[in-house]
């Protein structure tokens, strides 16, 4: 193999959270500022990653696993030993011995009086093609154990959310508290549940554009494949944005990125064909796209009707509860 294809000597192994912190530093160096960062459980279970965000004074609302540990009351940290103590000073700072150990968030949500006495608040989290998603929300302030000399983090917010239809439960941790510095519970939820567009981008690149089909070993080859995939996705997304007649799936005119990719394949694949053959292929593909657009509209209508019925059986009207998505600007 060409020496140029080997991993450069200056590149060392790093975990995903470590790479993420490097990317955040790079983004900040380029003048990019964000309201808050969000990530999945892999990053939420990494205490060093959360410490890194705190050190950079970056706001975050990150999903954490059910077995993550926090305190609901701030534990006391002893900075130096008492005068009559025989403990060596180098073992300080340390947590006071009689402090309770942090508890798993799933147990706190089930057994803690702070959560059990709460009346869950119902929020319309988002409106998808399948209809409105409603989650029950409970929250409390908490503290987590750090890997720094402080041992205990600043005050955080633990959010426990449950999908009213599927009973799925998610836990989120944020270093921002509702009612302070312009933050509200609705704002925290907007960040917490805002990861879906990112996940959808990865799904598109893997299923439609071949991101997961690379079969190469060279350092440059892998990066070249990644760049081409990202550019292909950007091209398809930009074309879709420019030519789609409507963004409403119920109109039967919404084009998906997948449909645009199919059209691009037909156009590129028929360039060398005679004009009459190209025209026939274009007409066939146009009819196929119209069919899928109508089918998607009908499927969305059916899904919304079913979900609305299930919510009504629970006595929930999505239009009359709190909404996380911002209201559209007045026309």
Phi, psi and omega in degrees: 000142178302137181302331181293342183271352178284158177296129181302149183297329183283352179271120180246161181293135174220147176285166179302315177299324177294319176296321180298318178296321177297319180292323177296316178298319180296318179296318180294324177298327180274010176083014180271126178238141180235157178291316180195156178258147175224154183198172182270189187298328182303321179277329181291336180273356182263102182297326180295326177294316178295321176299319180298321177293321178296318180298327179273001181058038178262133177284147178211152170224102192238139177289138180237154180288160180299336181266012174294148185249136175214166171253143173267343172237140186291124178283154181271134178253125178273121183279328181212157184288151174297165183297327182265013182273145177259006179283137182294141182301332184290349178273006178248152002288156181208160177284145177298140188301320185277005175292141177290149176289150176298151183250155176294141184295328179293326177286322177298318181295333183268319190246340183292132177302330181298326179267323184295328182276352180281142169270116183302139177264131180270130180232138169277105188287315179200163176245107181259182177296340180267357180117191184281139174257125182245129179235146172267131188242133168229150181208161177202155174283151184205178176223147178240158178280136182251172176257019181251179180293340180288336179067326181235137183286173169289171183298132181241179176236126174259121180248125177250120184235140180228128177288124187291339182263319183261348183066014175292137181242132177237147179240133180234145177237135179226146174269018173241149184241132177304137180094000180233142174054034176080011181263142177230168178297321179298322179292320177298317181293325179298321178286316184301317183262015181269010184276347185301316179302326178292315179298323180293326176298316178295322178298316180298313183294328181279315185277328188251332189242003171080025179299325182267014181256013182287135177230068182219157182242345183284146179300313180290325181297317180297316180293323178297317178297319179297314182297317181296320179296315181296318178295323178296319179294318178298318179298311182296321180294320181291319178295317179301318181296325185279327189252347182293129183293327184209147176268000180268117183296331182289345179287343184076012182240359182289127176261137177264165178297327179296320179293320179296320178298320179295318179297317179299321178297319180294317182296312181292319183290340183254012183299326183269002182276161176297154182306319182295321178292318178299316181297321179295318179295322178297316181295319178297318181291323178298317178296322179295318180294319178298321179297312181294323178297317178294320180294319178298320179296316180294319179296318179296318179299318180293316179298317181295320179296318179294316181293320178298322179293318180294321177293322179296325177296334177268003180076028183246126173248108183304336182281347185248005178250173180296145183240135178277316179301137180295149179292140178296147180295148180297137182281000000 
